[in-house]
Amino acid sequence: RAPPDIARLAARRAGAGVHFADKDKGDNELEQVVSIRWAKYKTVCFDTVNQVHHGDFGMHLQVWQCPEEVHDWERFVIPMPGRKGVIRPEKFPSMCLATSDTWNLQFKSCTMAPPSEKLFIIRAGGLAGFHHIHLAASPGKCVDIPDDNATNGNRVMLWTCYEHAPSDGQKEVHKTAGVDYANRTPGAPGVTAHERLGDESLLIERKPKDCKWADWTPWSSCSRTCGRSHAWRYRPVGQLASRRGYSCTGPWREERQCDLQACPLADAGLRLTWPVAFLLGCCIIPLFAEAVRRLLRRQAAQREKVADEDDDDDDDEDETSEAEAERGPMVNTKGAPKSGSNRHRKKSAGKGDLSRDLPGFCHQFVTIVKRCSIQWWRQQPVRLLFLVIIEFAAVFLGVLDRFVFKTPTWTPTLYMNSQISMALLVGVYSLNTFGEAADLPIYWREVSHGLDRLAYFLGKIVVQLIDQFLTVFGFATAYYLVMSPPIPFFWYVITYHLVGFVAAGWGYAVSCWLPYDYVAMGPFVTALLAFVFGGILGLPTEMKVYLTNPLFELVVNSVAFTRWGVPMEFFMYTHYNPPDFDLMGIQDEYLYNMTVHDFGLGWTLPGDTGSFWTGVFCLMLCGIVLRVVAFVGLVFTNASKQV
């Protein structure tokens, strides 16, 4: 009995059960470019290339071992499932697969072959993703590889559609009409999945889709109207890679330098506002502090002079009284006898404390250094415990960054996090220099008895430099060993020492300006300053916002230590280890290019392309200014307790 028309059955099932491997949603084309593999042997592909008559009319369709590269597989243009159409090689669109005897297949001219010989229909086989190719004029015939022969060059033929082969080796013919082998209907009881993989089961895969760039956007306007400036353009991804297609290669962003005229003096002056302000602060604040110190000394000298004049008057009165005593008692003009009782009281309080010789600045400075050195040595147990905590924090942070988060060693946020952590530890530890509640009353008493405040301040911070070096060196070394960045250790650690110098200055300033009743809040204030000035104002992703506004740039350049510490490490990394964009993902490449561009918008010293020496200058200047501010606070805060 002749089988029913399979075309109608396939058309009804096309929306539900018939699909191509990796088929995109919304594809409504009548034809698709695909590769065809044998489902039984997934490394065997349909082929026309490896034969003598390749490209000629009459060439055969054969099987061949699939090339290793998916893009090298041969492609065919075939109809969509459920539709009638021709099968053509992609490279020879004028040739169609045809049969003249419903058994042998060869490629003929599409215009010469009649429809009954060249039209085929695709339907789904029993297993998901597998397909059968039927001759439309004879639906009982399928494209088949006879005799389970996967040898290279074996010809593909039309064969009666077999669905499975019983274990006895005798092939049992099952017509495809009305039999559902996937769901094991009574038409084929007990058929296993492996048995359903007949010689006609094919795996049809659409052509890989490579990633494609869209057109470049127009060049942006220059970032500034004069001076050093940049313009850039982008190109988005126009087509994402799919079906094992190639990813997009090459840069997604290009940048060029704008050749503009030099900035006028007004703009140059605006750019130099913050360094000029720093320099003025360094000059005015020390002069102001010195003027205050001289004023205090002048007032003390005046009080001493007044006391000496009172003593001279008392001596004159004593001589007069002795002369009157020799002549006998006398009565003054008001009738009140003169007495020497007041003379003895003033004599006992005379020149004693006010007229003693005080040691000079150098002598007091050396004495303070010696005393602080002895105290430093006696506090070794506490110091060692703090250093252990610092080492643990550095190793813990490094393990998270390298082994848990797997952050690339060039990432700017990596340097920002490590510098904030170190600055917090150094700043809190520096509070002990001038913020010990037990030491402040002793300091006030010594000041009231002639202690030179500047000698005391410098002596304390000189000894504190040892602790500052130990904490910074310990943290930076441990973090460096864990992360192992491709930067020489000397250039790596010098940035951390400069950041530690600034962090210690913040600790001094906080401890010197906090009133005595609020000394316990020092760690909280220091932590707040570290997160605000190091984190919020030093975010690498927001540098474009800060550095394109003169006011924001002034604030960030003045107080944010990560504004300089991060680019110093970042550009030093790129100097010793230039990035390989072929090994970067598109997200990392975007972050890298954005960081280079945004940090390049800021002010730098002339000729300093990597902003390293600009960072050295600014961090040193910031640390010095903070120490001047701390000294002013030491002089004027709690002034009522220093007399």
C-alpha positions in Angstrom: 0.0 0.0 0.0 1.4 3.4 -0.9 2.3 5.5 2.1 0.3 8.8 2.7 1.8 12.1 1.8 4.5 12.9 4.4 4.6 16.5 3.4 1.2 17.2 4.9 2.2 15.5 8.1 5.5 17.3 8.4 3.9 20.7 7.7 1.4 20.1 10.6 4.3 19.3 13.0 6.7 22.0 11.8 5.8 24.4 14.6 6.1 21.9 17.4 8.5 19.1 16.8 10.6 20.1 13.9 13.5 22.4 14.7 17.1 23.0 13.7 20.0 22.8 16.2 20.7 26.3 17.6 17.7 27.7 15.7 17.1 31.4 16.5 13.7 32.7 17.6 11.9 34.6 15.0 13.6 33.0 12.0 11.0 33.0 9.1 13.3 32.3 6.2 12.4 29.7 3.6 16.0 28.5 3.3 18.9 28.2 5.7 22.6 27.6 5.3 23.6 24.5 7.4 26.1 21.8 7.8 24.9 18.2 7.8 26.4 15.5 10.0 25.6 11.8 10.4 23.8 11.3 13.7 25.4 7.8 14.2 28.9 9.2 13.8 29.0 12.8 14.8 32.4 13.4 13.4 31.3 12.4 9.8 30.0 15.3 7.6 28.3 15.5 4.2 30.9 16.6 1.7 31.5 17.5 -1.9 35.0 19.0 -1.7 37.2 15.9 -1.5 36.5 14.5 -5.0 38.0 14.9 -8.5 34.9 16.4 -10.0 34.4 19.0 -7.3 32.5 22.0 -8.8 31.4 20.2 -11.9 27.9 19.1 -12.8 27.5 15.5 -11.9 29.6 15.6 -8.7 28.4 13.3 -5.9 27.3 13.9 -2.3 29.6 11.9 0.0 30.6 11.5 3.6 34.0 12.7 5.0 35.6 13.2 8.3 34.6 16.6 9.7 37.4 19.2 9.9 38.4 20.2 13.4 37.4 23.8 12.9 33.7 24.3 12.7 34.1 27.1 10.2 35.7 24.7 7.7 32.7 22.4 7.5 31.0 22.4 4.1 27.7 24.3 4.0 24.5 23.5 2.1 21.4 25.6 1.4 18.3 23.6 2.4 14.6 24.3 2.9 13.2 25.0 6.3 11.5 22.0 8.0 8.1 21.3 6.6 8.8 23.1 3.3 9.7 21.7 -0.1 12.9 23.0 -1.6 16.2 22.2 -3.2 19.5 21.3 -1.6 22.5 23.3 -3.0 26.1 23.7 -2.0 26.7 27.1 -0.6 29.7 27.6 -2.9 27.8 26.5 -6.0 24.3 28.0 -5.8 23.5 27.0 -9.4 23.8 23.2 -8.6 20.9 21.2 -7.0 21.0 17.8 -5.5 18.8 15.5 -7.7 18.1 11.9 -8.6 17.0 10.4 -11.9 16.3 6.9 -10.6 15.2 7.6 -6.9 18.4 5.8 -5.7 21.5 7.6 -6.8 22.2 11.3 -6.0 24.3 13.8 -7.9 24.4 17.6 -8.4 22.8 18.9 -11.6 21.9 22.3 -13.0 19.0 23.7 -11.0 17.4 25.0 -14.2 17.6 21.6 -16.0 16.4 19.2 -13.3 12.7 18.7 -13.1 10.9 19.4 -9.7 10.2 15.7 -9.2 13.9 15.0 -9.1 15.3 17.9 -7.1 12.7 18.8 -4.4 13.2 17.5 -0.9 11.4 18.0 2.4 12.9 18.0 5.9 11.2 16.4 8.8 12.2 15.6 12.4 13.4 12.1 13.2 12.6 10.2 16.4 15.3 11.9 18.5 15.3 15.6 19.4 17.6 17.5 17.0 17.8 14.7 14.5 16.2 15.0 11.0 15.3 13.0 8.0 15.5 14.3 4.4 12.8 12.8 2.2 12.4 13.0 -1.6 9.2 15.1 -2.0 8.0 13.1 -5.0 8.5 9.8 -3.1 8.2 10.3 0.7 9.2 6.8 1.5 12.7 7.5 0.2 15.3 9.1 2.6 18.8 10.5 2.1 20.8 7.6 3.6 24.4 6.4 4.1 24.1 2.7 3.1 25.3 -0.3 5.1 26.5 1.8 8.1 29.6 2.7 6.2 31.4 5.8 7.5 34.5 5.5 5.3 35.7 8.7 3.7 34.3 9.0 0.2 31.3 6.7 0.7 28.4 8.1 -1.4 25.1 9.3 0.0 22.1 7.7 -1.7 18.3 7.6 -1.5 17.1 4.6 0.4 13.9 3.2 1.7 13.4 4.9 5.1 14.6 2.5 7.8 13.8 3.4 11.4 15.7 0.7 13.3 17.6 -2.5 12.8 16.6 -5.6 15.0 19.3 -7.5 16.8 19.1 -10.5 14.4 20.9 -8.3 11.8 18.0 -8.5 9.3 16.7 -5.1 8.5 13.0 -4.6 9.1 11.4 -2.0 6.9 9.1 0.5 8.7 7.3 3.1 6.7 7.6 6.6 8.2 3.9 7.4 7.8 1.8 7.2 11.0 4.6 5.7 13.2 5.9 7.7 16.1 9.2 6.2 17.1 10.1 8.9 19.6 7.1 8.0 21.8 7.2 4.3 21.0 3.7 3.9 19.6 2.4 0.3 18.9 3.8 0.7 15.4 7.3 -0.1 16.7 7.1 -1.7 20.2 10.2 -2.0 22.3 12.4 0.1 20.1 15.3 1.7 22.0 16.8 5.1 21.5 20.1 3.6 20.1 18.1 1.5 17.6 16.2 4.5 16.4 19.5 6.1 15.2 19.1 4.8 11.7 21.4 5.5 8.7 19.0 8.2 7.6 19.2 10.2 10.9 21.0 13.4 10.4 22.1 16.3 12.6 21.5 19.6 10.8 23.3 22.6 12.3 23.0 26.2 11.1 26.1 28.1 10.0 28.1 29.7 12.9 27.4 33.3 13.3 30.5 35.4 14.0 30.6 38.5 16.0 30.5 41.6 13.9 31.3 45.2 14.8 28.9 48.0 13.9 30.2 51.2 12.3 32.4 53.6 14.2 30.6 56.5 15.9 31.8 60.0 14.9 34.8 61.4 16.7 33.8 63.1 20.0 34.6 66.7 20.6 37.9 67.4 22.3 37.8 67.0 26.1 39.1 70.6 26.5 39.1 73.7 24.4 42.8 74.3 24.7 46.0 72.7 25.8 46.5 68.9 26.0 43.2 67.2 25.0 41.8 64.0 23.6 39.0 62.9 21.4 37.6 59.4 21.0 35.1 57.2 19.2 33.4 53.9 19.8 32.0 51.0 17.8 29.3 48.8 19.4 28.8 45.1 18.7 26.4 44.8 15.8 26.0 41.1 15.9 26.8 38.8 18.8 28.7 35.5 18.2 26.5 32.4 18.3 26.7 28.7 17.3 30.4 28.5 18.0 31.2 31.6 16.0 34.2 33.8 16.4 34.2 36.5 19.0 34.9 40.1 18.0 38.5 41.1 18.0 40.2 44.4 17.8 39.7 47.6 19.9 36.2 48.8 20.6 37.5 52.3 21.3 40.0 54.6 19.6 41.5 57.8 21.0 43.5 60.5 19.4 45.2 63.6 20.6 43.8 67.0 19.7 46.3 69.6 18.5 45.0 72.7 20.1 46.4 76.1 20.9 47.9 76.7 24.3 45.6 77.7 27.1 45.4 81.4 28.0 46.8 82.5 31.3 43.3 82.6 33.0 42.8 78.9 32.4 46.3 78.0 33.3 45.9 80.0 36.5 42.7 78.1 37.3 44.6 74.8 36.8 47.3 75.9 39.1 45.0 77.1 41.8 45.4 74.1 44.0 49.2 73.8 44.0 49.5 77.5 44.6 47.0 77.2 47.5 49.2 74.4 48.9 52.3 76.4 48.6 50.7 79.4 50.2 49.5 77.2 53.0 52.9 75.8 53.5 54.4 79.3 53.8 51.6 81.2 55.7 50.7 78.6 58.3 54.3 78.1 59.6 54.8 81.9 59.6 51.6 82.3 61.6 52.6 79.6 64.0 56.0 81.2 64.5 54.4 84.6 65.1 52.1 83.1 67.7 55.1 81.4 69.4 57.0 84.6 69.5 54.0 86.5 70.9 53.7 84.0 73.7 57.4 84.3 74.5 57.1 88.1 74.4 54.2 88.0 76.9 56.2 85.7 79.2 59.2 88.1 79.0 57.0 91.0 79.8 55.6 89.2 82.9 59.1 88.4 83.9 60.2 92.0 83.5 57.3 93.3 85.6 58.2 90.8 88.3 61.8 92.0 88.2 60.7 95.6 88.6 58.6 94.7 91.6 61.6 93.0 93.2 63.8 96.1 92.6 61.1 98.2 94.3 61.1 95.9 97.2 64.8 96.1 97.5 64.6 99.9 97.6 62.0 99.8 100.3 64.2 97.4 102.3 67.1 99.8 102.2 64.9 102.7 103.3 63.4 100.7 106.1 66.9 99.7 107.4 68.0 103.4 107.4 64.8 104.4 109.3 65.4 101.7 111.8 68.8 103.1 112.7 67.2 106.5 113.3 64.3 105.0 115.2 60.6 104.5 114.4 59.0 107.1 112.2 55.5 107.9 111.2 54.6 108.4 107.6 52.7 111.3 106.3 49.4 109.4 106.7 50.3 108.3 110.2 50.6 104.6 109.2 53.8 102.8 110.3 55.8 101.2 107.5 56.1 97.5 107.7 58.5 95.0 106.1 56.1 92.0 106.2 55.1 92.4 102.5 58.8 92.6 101.6 59.5 89.1 103.0 56.5 87.6 101.1 57.7 89.0 97.8 61.2 88.0 98.4 60.3 84.4 98.8 58.4 84.4 95.5 61.0 86.6 93.8 63.0 85.5 90.8 62.6 81.8 91.6 60.7 80.1 88.7 60.3 83.1 86.4 64.0 83.9 86.1 65.5 80.4 85.7 67.4 79.7 82.5 65.4 77.4 80.1 67.2 75.0 77.6 67.0 76.0 74.0 65.2 74.4 71.1 67.9 72.0 70.1 68.5 70.8 73.6 64.8 70.2 74.2 64.4 68.5 70.8 67.2 66.0 71.6 65.7 65.4 75.1 62.3 64.7 73.6 63.8 62.3 71.0 65.6 60.4 73.8 62.6 60.2 76.0 60.3 59.0 73.2 62.9 56.4 72.1 62.9 54.9 75.5 59.1 54.9 75.6 59.1 53.3 72.1 61.4 50.5 73.2 59.3 49.7 76.2 56.1 49.4 74.1 57.4 46.5 72.0 54.7 43.9 72.9 51.9 46.2 71.9 53.7 47.1 68.7 54.4 43.5 67.7 50.7 42.7 68.2 49.7 45.6 66.0 52.2 44.5 63.3 50.7 41.0 63.4 47.3 42.4 62.8 48.6 44.4 59.9 50.2 41.4 58.3 47.0 39.4 58.7 45.0 42.1 57.1 47.3 42.4 54.1 47.5 38.6 53.5 43.7 38.3 53.9 43.0 41.1 51.4 45.6 39.7 49.0 44.1 36.1 49.1 40.6 37.5 48.4 41.7 39.6 45.5 43.9 37.0 43.8 42.3 33.6 44.6 38.7 34.3 45.4 37.7 37.3 43.2 40.6 36.6 40.7 41.0 40.3 40.1 43.6 41.2 37.5 46.7 42.8 39.0 46.3 46.0 36.9 42.8 46.7 38.1 42.7 50.3 39.7 40.1 49.3 42.4 42.5 46.7 43.6 45.1 49.4 44.4 42.4 51.7 45.9 41.2 49.0 48.3 44.7 48.1 49.5 45.7 51.8 50.0 42.5 52.6 51.9 43.0 49.6 54.2 46.6 50.5 54.9 45.8 54.2 55.4 43.1 53.3 58.0 45.6 51.1 60.0 48.4 53.7 59.8 46.0 56.6 60.7 44.5 54.9 63.7 48.0 53.9 65.0 49.2 57.5 64.6 46.6 58.8 67.0 48.7 57.5 69.9 51.4 60.1 69.1 49.5 63.1 70.4 46.2 61.7 71.4 47.0 59.6 74.5 44.6 60.7 77.2 47.1 59.8 79.9 50.0 61.8 78.3 48.1 65.1 77.6 48.0 66.4 81.3 51.8 65.8 81.5 52.3 67.7 78.3 50.2 70.6 79.6 52.2 70.8 82.8 55.5 70.8 80.9 54.2 73.5 78.5 53.3 75.7 81.5 56.9 75.3 82.8 58.6 76.3 79.5 58.4 73.3 77.2 59.0 74.3 73.5 55.9 73.1 71.6 57.7 72.9 68.3 60.6 70.8 69.7 58.0 68.5 71.4 56.1 68.1 68.1 59.1 67.4 65.9 60.7 65.1 68.4 57.5 63.0 68.6 57.0 62.7 64.9 60.6 61.8 64.2 60.4 58.8 66.5 57.0 58.0 65.0 58.6 57.7 61.6 60.0 54.3 62.7 56.5 53.0 63.4 55.2 54.5 60.2 57.9 52.7 58.2 57.3 49.4 59.9 53.5 49.4 59.4 53.7 50.5 55.7 56.5 48.2 54.8 54.9 45.2 56.5 51.5 45.7 54.9 52.9 46.5 51.4 55.4 43.6 51.4 52.8 41.0 52.5 50.3 42.2 49.9 53.0 42.3 47.2 54.1 38.7 47.9 50.5 37.5 47.7 49.5 39.4 44.6 52.9 39.2 42.8 52.3 42.1 40.4 54.9 42.5 37.6 56.3 45.7 39.1 59.8 46.1 40.7 59.3 46.1 44.5 61.0 49.5 45.0 58.7 51.3 42.7 55.7 49.4 44.1 56.4 50.1 47.8 57.4 53.8 47.4 53.8 54.7 46.6 52.5 52.9 49.7 55.1 54.8 51.8 53.8 58.1 50.4 50.2 57.2 51.1 51.3 56.1 54.6 52.9 59.5 55.1 49.6 61.2 54.3 47.6 58.8 56.5 49.9 59.5 59.4 49.4 63.2 58.9 45.6 62.8 59.1 46.1 60.8 62.4 48.3 63.7 63.8 45.8 66.3 62.7 42.8 64.4 64.3 44.6 63.8 67.6 45.8 67.4 67.9 42.5 69.1 67.0 40.1 66.9 69.0 39.2 68.4 72.4 40.3 66.4 75.4 36.8 65.3 76.2 36.4 63.7 72.7 39.8 62.0 72.4 38.0 58.6 72.4 36.4 59.5 69.1 39.7 59.6 67.3 39.6 56.2 65.7 36.0 56.8 64.4 37.0 60.2 62.9 40.1 58.7 61.3 38.2 55.8 59.8 35.6 58.2 58.4 38.3 60.4 56.8 40.0 57.4 55.3 36.8 56.1 53.6 35.7 59.5 52.4 39.0 60.9 51.2 40.4 57.5 50.0 37.2 55.8 48.8 34.5 58.3 47.7 36.7 61.0 46.5 39.2 58.6 45.0 36.9 56.3 43.0 38.7 55.5 39.7 35.4 55.1 37.9 34.3 58.7 38.9 37.6 60.4 38.0 36.1 61.9 34.8 33.4 63.6 36.9 36.0 65.0 39.3 38.7 66.0 36.9 36.5 67.8 34.3 35.3 70.3 36.9 37.9 72.8 38.3 36.4 73.0 41.7 36.0 69.2 42.1 39.5 68.8 40.8 40.9 71.2 43.4 39.2 69.3 46.2 40.1 65.8 45.0 43.8 66.7 44.3 44.1 68.3 47.7 42.7 65.7 50.0 42.2 62.4 48.2 45.3 60.3 48.6 44.1 57.6 46.3 43.7 60.2 43.6 47.5 60.0 43.3 48.3 56.6 44.8 46.2 54.6 42.4 47.4 56.1 39.0 51.0 55.9 40.3 50.7 52.1 40.7 48.4 51.7 37.6 50.7 53.5 35.1 53.8 51.9 36.7 52.1 48.5 36.0 51.4 49.4 32.3 55.0 50.7 31.9 56.6 47.3 33.0 53.8 45.1 31.6 51.9 46.6 28.7 48.4 45.0 28.4 47.6 42.4 25.8 44.1 43.3 24.5 43.8 39.9 22.8 43.8 38.2 26.2 41.3 40.7 27.7 37.6 40.4 27.8 35.6 43.3 26.5 34.7 44.4 30.0 38.3 44.5 31.2 39.4 46.3 28.0 36.7 48.9 28.5 37.7 49.4 32.2 41.4 49.7 31.2 40.8 52.3 28.4 38.4 54.3 30.7 41.0 54.4 33.4 43.8 55.6 31.1 41.5 58.3 29.6 40.0 59.5 32.9 43.3 59.8 34.8 44.8 61.6 31.8 42.3 64.5 32.2 44.0 65.7 35.4 46.8 68.1 36.1 50.3 66.8 36.0 53.8 68.2 36.2 55.4 69.2 32.8 56.7 66.1 31.1 55.3 63.6 33.6 53.3 61.3 31.3 52.6 58.7 33.9 51.8 61.2 36.7 54.3 59.3 39.0 56.4 62.3 40.0 53.3 64.5 40.2 51.9 62.0 42.7 55.2 62.0 44.7 55.1 65.8 44.9 51.5 66.1 45.8 51.5 63.3 48.4 54.6 64.8 50.1 53.1 68.2 50.0 49.8 67.0 51.5 51.6 65.1 54.3 53.6 68.2 55.2 50.6 70.5 55.2 48.7 68.0 57.4 51.6 68.1 59.9 51.6 71.9 59.9 47.8 71.8 60.6 48.4 69.3 63.4 51.0 71.6 65.0 48.6 74.5 65.0 46.0 72.3 66.6 48.6 71.2 69.2 49.3 74.9 70.1 45.7 76.2 70.2 43.5 73.2 71.1 43.0 72.9 74.9 44.9 76.2 75.3 43.2 76.9 78.6 44.8 73.8 80.1 48.4 74.7 79.0 48.9 77.6 81.5 
